[in-house]
Amino acid sequence: MSTPPRYPSKYPEDVTVYASDTALIVVDVQNDFADPGGSLYVPGGDTQVVPAVNHQISLALEAGASLFYTQDWHPERTPHFAIDGGIWPVHCVAGTPGAGFHPDLRVEGPSVHKGAGGEDGYSGFTMRDPVSGEEIPTGLAAMIREAGCLRVVVVGLALDYCVKDTALDSAAEGFDTTVLLAATAAVNLNPGDGDAAVRQLREAGVTVG
Ligand SMILES: [Zn+2]
């Protein structure tokens, strides 16, 4: 019988957060979000988030944790975009430079593509069918379970959309879930969205450190 590792409140210094049963999910560190020239640039994406995420990747690899990545991966026309009734400028169109990983990001694991069939939604775990509204699993939960992981750490972009929804779904899947604020940043489309996301995550039992 071993005591499961505790998630301390201080990140990113404590290496013990990662173990072989931990999955680190790196959410959407793509050029359209992380590069100042991207169509949906999140301030700090390149200068703050990419180095912080790379640091977490190093810690995770040292501990034998599993690494997973997600990428927004849209068709040219989708109800997700403002031109087709959504709220977002065109971003992360499949195969374009904007959909690629930021060049400084360490990529050390498989990537789950979200939205390739025109689905909406932000989570790395589920997508919404644009017509029926039905939730469709991406396969990420199965990949994490196959890797033997019980704990999930979520980092990347952006805190108030894809990081939040990925972490909420992770907790709903039964994984012990942590979001590291040092390795994410908020869009704050409306002022305070980032703070509201933190409250919502904590209410759902997600550790926010
Ligand atoms: Zn998107």
Residues whose N, C-alpha, C, O or C-beta is under 5 A from the ligand:
A	BS01	ZN	D72
